[in-house]
Amino acid sequence: MRTASVLPLLLMAAVAAAAPPQNCRQVAGGQGDAAVVAAAVGELRALLSEPQRTALDKPLGYDSAIQWSNLPVGVVPRTGLRLGDLDEKQSVAARKVFEAALSACGLKLLDEVRLADDWLKGYDKRPIGWDGGNYYLTVLGLLGTGDAGAKSPWMLQLGGHHLAYNFTFNGHLPGATPLFFGSEPIRFEMKDASYAPLDAQSGAMSKLAAAIATHPGARLSGTFTDVVKGVVTAGTPGQHMTGGIDTGFPQSYPTGKEDRGVLVSSLQPAQRQLAREAIESFASFPGSAISAPLLAAYLDSKALEATYVGYSGDTALGAKGSYVRIDGPRAWMELVVQPAIAHPEELHYHALWRDKQSDYGGEIRH
């Protein structure tokens, strides 16, 4: 591997290993302000070669926006700017983009999911592309300079295996979604540090599932092998899969009362609080300028009372097929337990946050 491709991983690993063992939500992070993020993108762009700029910049439209996936690059190749190919100065500039757009929790997730892929590299015998360098940055619609970053709609896409950030700035609606995140392994150690990338979200969803388990109708029917509203694939999850981008957008969602779980309005105050905490855990990754208006909509008293919560399988999320869902007037949040791919006797998580109105900032139509 070239030295240039190693540097970003060393920087990322050093940041993650140096982080104190505290809740990331107690740490100040980026605000997600459109102009600030756009300025950081401009600083990065100035350091790139022409081929790199071509990889980074794309037009904003349906066909370009849906080109995200949670599958490894060996299954779904990417066309953005590969983080593992950046030199040291470029990596520092890219990090400033991430720090501007992401909260401390979002930055921590990015670091830890990439470290998990480095942990998996030794088990990649096919190969399918597990590698912390195989994460990509793409900017849609932010071409040139001027005030485009402050006024015109544009998107920042950042992700790879088990991560997809799709943030829309200056859109018709606030845009933090679709946002996919996962973890294999669920917990791991690297360089004398321990990591559990989805600990907050899995813990919040597990507590919610346990709290509603005695309610009639809380258990969802069917068998869950993956998130329900994720990228469109063919084949068996984790095995011989094809496809793998968001061609299912715009999604259709359940209506009526049947098989959606139980309404938050029917829960006791302590149980309602667990629903709030689960929603907040999923929405913790973008900067506050992105996430705050969405959380305000989801946690509005009328919206929260009209939100359904349901589960299937083991409430402790200790068995494959275990699944927890939040299904609100706008919020769609789900977490599922799958067999691990590297070690099928173990488990791993997939999770997804979508917004029924503001995926892609309400800017993308088929």
Buried (B, 14 or more C-beta within 10 A) or exposed (E): EEEBBEBBBEBBBEBBBEBEEEEBBEBEBBBBBBBBBBBBBBBBBEBBEEEBBEBBBBEBEBEBBBBBBBBBBBBBEBEBBBBBBBBEEBBBBBBBBBBBBBBBBBBBBBBBBBBBBBBBBEBBEEEBBBBBBBBBBBBBBBBEEEEBBBEBBBBBBBBBBBBBBBBBBBBBBBBBBBBBBBBBBBEBEBEEBEBBBBBBBBBBBBBBBBBBEEBEBBBBEEEBBBBBBBBBBEEEBBEEBEBBBBEBBEBEBBEEEEEBBBBBEBBEEEBBBBBBBBBBBBBBBBBBBBBBBBBEBBBBEEBBBBBBBBBBBBBEBEEBBBBBBBBBBBBBBBBBBBBBBBEEEEBBBBBBBBBBBBBBBBBBEE
